[in-house]
Amino acid sequence: MEPRIHSILDALDVAVQPLLSLATSEIAGYEALARPPGAQVAPAALFETALAGGWMTELELALAGRAFDTAVGLLGSGQRLFLNVHPTALESRGFAQRLRRVATKQGMRLGRVVVEITEQGPITAPEIALANIEELRAAGALFALDDFGSGYAHMRWLHEIRPRFIKIAQSVGTDFERVPWRRSVVQNVQGFAKEAGCAVIVEGIETAATADAARE
């Protein structure tokens, strides 16, 4: 890789966002969020640059290392770390093995990790992606489909991915109780997830009214 890319990866940081159980109001886990170097650089721009430049896998592994390092001292009993992974990284041969090495280096057990497969791009090499998924599953990782239904319809791989969680995008979840079509999406995803044996995570719950609607 170019020295410039190395410097970007070395300067990366992550923030962690708590995920609350609506039933108990307790913290069930944390999601790791990328924070690029430089206040003017948006995370989306960083991922677009990495995708165009062909170093998405290196970016995801670097972020995983930062996230694992943070999570080791943060996670309480029963809590899990949710780690976003772009489909392009999952389609990289040997990605699962490399991610396992990163976890071992940081002292993180993959049994405490939920790999969130984002819908930022299509799965174009399913044989490689699914092989990586199975290797990570064998190491104890669980899986989630992030922003379900908002992008490239990874539900076609639902049977193979076997996610434990389905996440509803913030663009749908925020104030969904006040917008009929958003409420319908949440209800439909909840019904689908129940049949598939998944738990639902709703992003964008920012008011007591939305939390009450989600509990309902």
C-alpha positions as MATLAB code, in Angstrom:
seq = 'MEPRIHSILDALDVAVQPLLSLATSEIAGYEALARPPGAQVAPAALFETALAGGWMTELELALAGRAFDTAVGLLGSGQRLFLNVHPTALESRGFAQRLRRVATKQGMRLGRVVVEITEQGPITAPEIALANIEELRAAGALFALDDFGSGYAHMRWLHEIRPRFIKIAQSVGTDFERVPWRRSVVQNVQGFAKEAGCAVIVEGIETAATADAARE';
ca = [
       0.000    0.000    0.000;
       0.979    3.595   -0.473;
       2.551    5.400    2.503;
      -0.423    7.790    2.467;
      -2.829    4.896    3.038;
      -0.665    3.526    5.844;
      -0.777    6.919    7.553;
      -4.579    7.035    7.257;
      -4.953    3.557    8.733;
      -2.523    4.312   11.553;
      -4.527    7.416   12.516;
      -7.943    5.736   12.514;
     -10.092    5.714   15.604;
     -13.468    4.273   16.562;
     -16.384    5.420   18.682;
     -18.686    2.958   20.426;
     -22.451    3.375   20.586;
     -24.458    1.440   23.187;
     -27.307   -0.807   22.111;
     -30.111   -0.976   24.678;
     -32.593   -3.748   25.319;
     -36.103   -2.316   25.092;
     -37.319   -4.972   27.515;
     -34.865   -4.169   30.319;
     -33.289   -0.815   29.329;
     -29.907   -2.447   29.983;
     -26.942   -2.193   27.616;
     -26.894   -5.332   25.462;
     -23.787   -4.413   23.501;
     -21.906   -1.737   21.624;
     -21.554   -0.894   17.952;
     -18.137    0.234   16.742;
     -18.253    3.277   14.451;
     -15.382    4.479   12.289;
     -13.870    7.854   13.046;
     -11.388    8.924   10.322;
      -8.464   11.227   11.095;
      -9.355   14.862   10.545;
     -12.567   16.498   11.685;
     -13.550   17.336    8.103;
     -13.463   13.738    6.824;
     -16.823   11.965    6.901;
     -16.795    8.196    7.485;
     -18.761    7.668    4.263;
     -16.089    9.510    2.276;
     -13.387    7.324    3.808;
     -15.182    4.126    2.800;
     -15.854    5.435   -0.705;
     -12.159    6.227   -1.109;
     -11.125    2.808    0.202;
     -13.556    1.054   -2.117;
     -12.384    3.002   -5.162;
      -8.722    2.508   -4.227;
      -8.997   -1.220   -3.558;
      -7.986   -1.126    0.119;
     -11.372   -1.764    1.755;
     -10.161   -4.998    3.365;
      -7.192   -3.251    4.963;
      -9.499   -0.516    6.241;
     -11.929   -2.998    7.801;
      -9.117   -4.962    9.476;
      -7.570   -1.777   10.869;
     -10.931   -0.662   12.247;
     -11.510   -4.117   13.726;
      -8.214   -3.867   15.572;
      -9.199   -0.493   17.077;
     -12.666   -1.794   17.952;
     -11.354   -4.973   19.603;
      -8.823   -2.994   21.616;
     -11.624   -0.743   22.912;
     -14.091   -3.557   23.545;
     -11.755   -5.748   25.608;
     -11.913   -3.316   28.517;
     -15.511   -2.254   27.922;
     -17.759   -5.277   27.445;
     -19.597   -6.510   30.489;
     -21.106   -9.927   31.074;
     -23.326  -10.996   28.183;
     -22.543   -7.903   26.101;
     -21.320   -8.141   22.521;
     -19.413   -5.930   20.117;
     -21.166   -5.202   16.824;
     -18.602   -4.788   14.058;
     -19.593   -3.456   10.623;
     -18.002   -5.267    7.685;
     -18.375   -4.187    4.063;
     -19.279   -7.015    1.613;
     -16.128   -6.230   -0.375;
     -14.011   -7.219    2.630;
     -16.001  -10.429    3.096;
     -15.230  -11.258   -0.539;
     -11.498  -11.052    0.115;
      -9.873  -14.484    0.260;
      -8.476  -15.160    3.706;
     -10.422  -12.329    5.354;
     -11.783  -14.554    8.128;
      -8.341  -15.868    8.964;
      -6.902  -12.355    9.051;
      -9.747  -11.098   11.253;
      -9.171  -14.002   13.634;
      -5.505  -13.043   13.877;
      -6.454   -9.440   14.664;
      -8.825  -10.641   17.396;
      -6.160  -12.891   18.893;
      -3.620  -10.058   18.891;
      -6.044   -7.773   20.753;
      -7.195  -10.478   23.179;
     -10.764  -10.470   21.838;
     -12.839  -13.639   21.597;
     -14.898  -13.770   18.405;
     -17.631  -15.398   20.462;
     -18.346  -11.895   21.762;
     -18.507  -10.327   18.286;
     -21.479   -9.763   15.991;
     -20.364   -9.193   12.407;
     -22.736   -6.709   10.789;
     -22.853   -7.202    7.037;
     -23.614   -3.788    5.615;
     -25.712   -3.103    2.553;
     -23.229   -0.585    1.162;
     -22.526   -2.868   -1.778;
     -23.646   -6.123   -3.401;
     -22.332   -9.576   -2.624;
     -20.763  -10.425   -5.983;
     -18.610  -13.387   -4.958;
     -20.889  -15.407   -2.683;
     -18.668  -18.488   -2.612;
     -15.815  -16.506   -1.027;
     -18.062  -14.408    1.225;
     -19.960  -17.418    2.541;
     -16.732  -19.357    3.147;
     -15.456  -16.460    5.271;
     -18.789  -16.293    7.082;
     -18.674  -20.000    7.922;
     -15.094  -19.736    9.210;
     -16.042  -16.823   11.461;
     -19.164  -18.649   12.622;
     -17.042  -21.669   13.531;
     -14.890  -19.303   15.623;
     -18.000  -18.214   17.542;
     -19.059  -15.006   15.755;
     -22.720  -14.150   15.255;
     -24.062  -12.184   12.305;
     -26.390   -9.259   11.663;
     -27.780   -7.708    8.511;
     -27.310   -3.951    8.796;
     -29.823   -1.409    7.418;
     -31.958   -4.330    6.315;
     -33.758   -3.767    3.026;
     -32.271   -0.322    2.391;
     -29.599   -1.273   -0.117;
     -28.653   -4.384   -2.021;
     -31.212   -6.861   -0.641;
     -28.887   -9.306    1.064;
     -31.995  -11.176    2.119;
     -31.385  -13.408   -0.913;
     -28.484  -14.861    1.107;
     -30.502  -15.010    4.321;
     -30.513  -18.810    4.526;
     -26.732  -19.019    4.127;
     -25.836  -16.061    6.358;
     -28.270  -17.115    9.117;
     -28.183  -13.763   10.949;
     -29.057  -13.554   14.634;
     -30.005   -9.889   14.267;
     -31.687   -7.687   11.661;
     -31.140   -3.947   11.937;
     -33.657   -1.374   10.757;
     -31.979    1.734    9.344;
     -32.048    5.031   11.206;
     -33.773    6.631    8.205;
     -36.729    4.336    8.930;
     -36.543    4.054   12.708;
     -36.451    7.742   13.654;
     -39.982    8.904   14.614;
     -41.421    5.834   12.859;
     -44.530    5.980   15.059;
     -45.523    9.272   13.392;
     -45.011    8.185    9.778;
     -47.376    5.447    8.540;
     -45.037    3.932    5.938;
     -42.164    3.751    8.422;
     -44.391    2.091   11.003;
     -45.407   -0.443    8.353;
     -41.763   -1.192    7.553;
     -40.953   -1.766   11.234;
     -43.986   -4.014   11.695;
     -43.237   -5.996    8.532;
     -39.560   -6.483    9.409;
     -40.514   -7.553   12.930;
     -42.936  -10.139   11.512;
     -40.339  -11.397    9.054;
     -37.635  -11.573   11.723;
     -39.889  -13.551   14.051;
     -40.414  -16.167   11.340;
     -36.681  -16.246   10.596;
     -35.728  -16.542   14.273;
     -33.924  -13.191   14.410;
     -33.958  -10.334   16.891;
     -34.648   -6.824   15.587;
     -32.543   -3.761   16.325;
     -34.130   -0.398   15.521;
     -31.728    2.460   14.905;
     -32.735    6.074   15.411;
     -34.781    5.756   18.607;
     -34.322    9.251   19.998;
     -37.523    9.970   21.947;
     -39.612    8.270   24.613;
     -42.529    8.085   22.155;
     -40.473    6.161   19.601;
     -39.150    3.844   22.313;
     -42.697    3.143   23.502;
     -43.794    2.416   19.930;
     -40.851    0.054   19.460;
     -41.736   -1.812   22.684;
     -45.288   -2.159   21.451;
];
